Amino acid sequence: MNRTFFVFLAILLMTMFTQCAQQQQVDFKVLAQQPGTIIVDVRTVEEFDAGHIPQSINIPLHEIEEAVEYLEGYKNIIFICRSGNRSGQATTLFKELGFEHVYNGGGWEEFQRLYLE
Protein backbone atom coordinates (compact mmCIF):
# COMPACT_ATOMS: atom_id res chain seq x y z
CA MET A 1 0.00 0.00 0.00
CA ASN A 2 2.74 2.47 0.89
CA ARG A 3 4.65 1.68 -2.28
CA THR A 4 1.56 2.34 -4.41
CA PHE A 5 1.07 5.67 -2.68
CA PHE A 6 4.65 6.74 -3.36
CA VAL A 7 4.46 5.67 -7.01
CA PHE A 8 1.23 7.65 -7.41
CA LEU A 9 2.80 10.66 -5.68
CA ALA A 10 5.88 10.47 -7.92
CA ILE A 11 3.73 10.34 -11.07
CA LEU A 12 1.63 13.26 -9.84
CA LEU A 13 4.70 15.38 -9.11
CA MET A 14 6.27 14.56 -12.49
CA THR A 15 3.06 15.58 -14.24
CA MET A 16 2.93 18.87 -12.34
CA PHE A 17 6.58 19.68 -13.11
CA THR A 18 6.07 18.82 -16.78
CA GLN A 19 3.05 21.13 -17.00
CA CYS A 20 4.96 23.95 -15.31
CA ALA A 21 7.89 23.46 -17.67
CA GLN A 22 5.58 23.55 -20.68
CA GLN A 23 3.98 26.78 -19.46
CA GLN A 24 7.39 28.37 -18.97
CA GLN A 25 8.43 27.49 -22.53
CA VAL A 26 6.03 30.04 -24.00
CA ASP A 27 8.03 32.75 -25.74
CA PHE A 28 5.77 35.72 -25.14
CA LYS A 29 7.98 38.00 -27.22
CA VAL A 30 7.31 35.85 -30.30
CA LEU A 31 3.71 35.02 -29.39
CA ALA A 32 2.72 38.66 -28.86
CA GLN A 33 3.91 39.55 -32.37
CA GLN A 34 2.11 36.72 -34.17
CA PRO A 35 -0.91 37.57 -36.31
CA GLY A 36 -4.08 36.54 -34.56
CA THR A 37 -2.75 37.24 -31.07
CA ILE A 38 -4.53 39.65 -28.75
CA ILE A 39 -3.39 40.99 -25.39
CA VAL A 40 -6.34 41.43 -23.04
CA ASP A 41 -5.87 43.54 -19.91
CA VAL A 42 -8.41 42.37 -17.33
CA ARG A 43 -7.89 45.21 -14.86
CA THR A 44 -10.56 47.79 -14.15
CA VAL A 45 -11.13 50.66 -16.59
CA GLU A 46 -9.57 53.06 -14.08
CA GLU A 47 -6.44 50.93 -13.74
CA PHE A 48 -6.19 50.56 -17.51
CA ASP A 49 -6.58 54.33 -18.05
CA ALA A 50 -3.78 54.98 -15.53
CA GLY A 51 -1.34 53.00 -17.72
CA HIS A 52 -1.37 50.05 -20.08
CA ILE A 53 0.33 48.31 -22.99
CA PRO A 54 -0.59 50.34 -26.09
CA GLN A 55 -1.59 47.30 -28.21
CA SER A 56 -3.72 45.74 -25.46
CA ILE A 57 -7.48 45.97 -25.08
CA ASN A 58 -9.30 46.35 -21.80
CA ILE A 59 -11.97 43.88 -20.74
CA PRO A 60 -12.31 43.96 -16.94
CA LEU A 61 -12.36 40.53 -15.33
CA HIS A 62 -15.97 40.91 -14.16
CA GLU A 63 -17.00 41.39 -17.83
CA ILE A 64 -14.76 38.74 -19.41
CA GLU A 65 -17.46 36.09 -19.87
CA GLU A 66 -19.47 38.56 -21.95
CA ALA A 67 -16.52 38.83 -24.36
CA VAL A 68 -16.19 35.12 -25.16
CA GLU A 69 -17.75 35.41 -28.63
CA TYR A 70 -15.56 38.39 -29.49
CA LEU A 71 -12.37 36.63 -28.39
CA GLU A 72 -13.19 33.38 -30.25
CA GLY A 73 -11.84 34.95 -33.42
CA TYR A 74 -8.29 35.17 -32.10
CA LYS A 75 -5.67 32.48 -32.46
CA ASN A 76 -3.88 33.33 -29.20
CA ILE A 77 -5.11 35.26 -26.18
CA ILE A 78 -2.68 36.63 -23.63
CA PHE A 79 -4.33 37.86 -20.45
CA ILE A 80 -2.54 40.44 -18.31
CA CYS A 81 -3.43 42.41 -15.19
CA ARG A 82 -1.50 44.11 -12.39
CA SER A 83 0.15 41.10 -10.78
CA GLY A 84 -0.96 37.96 -12.62
CA ASN A 85 -3.80 36.96 -10.30
CA ARG A 86 -6.77 38.21 -12.31
CA SER A 87 -5.13 37.23 -15.59
CA GLY A 88 -4.68 33.75 -14.12
CA GLN A 89 -8.38 33.61 -13.31
CA ALA A 90 -9.27 34.66 -16.87
CA THR A 91 -6.87 32.08 -18.31
CA THR A 92 -8.37 29.32 -16.18
CA LEU A 93 -11.90 30.32 -17.14
CA PHE A 94 -11.14 30.32 -20.86
CA LYS A 95 -9.40 26.95 -20.65
CA GLU A 96 -12.47 25.58 -18.90
CA LEU A 97 -14.57 27.00 -21.77
CA GLY A 98 -12.47 25.02 -24.25
CA PHE A 99 -9.98 27.63 -25.46
CA GLU A 100 -6.58 26.04 -26.05
CA HIS A 101 -4.26 28.95 -26.78
CA VAL A 102 -4.80 31.20 -23.78
CA TYR A 103 -1.94 32.39 -21.62
CA ASN A 104 -1.40 34.19 -18.34
CA GLY A 105 1.02 36.96 -19.20
CA GLY A 106 1.17 38.16 -15.61
CA GLY A 107 1.57 41.80 -14.67
CA TRP A 108 1.32 44.29 -17.54
CA GLU A 109 4.36 46.40 -16.60
CA GLU A 110 6.67 43.40 -16.38
CA PHE A 111 5.17 41.89 -19.54
CA GLN A 112 5.82 45.10 -21.45
CA ARG A 113 9.36 45.41 -20.10
CA LEU A 114 10.32 41.79 -20.80
CA TYR A 115 8.55 41.04 -24.06
CA LEU A 116 7.56 44.18 -25.91
CA GLU A 117 10.50 46.55 -25.66
Order of alpha helices (4+ residues) and beta strands (2+ residues): alpha-alpha-beta-alpha-beta-alpha-beta-alpha-beta-alpha
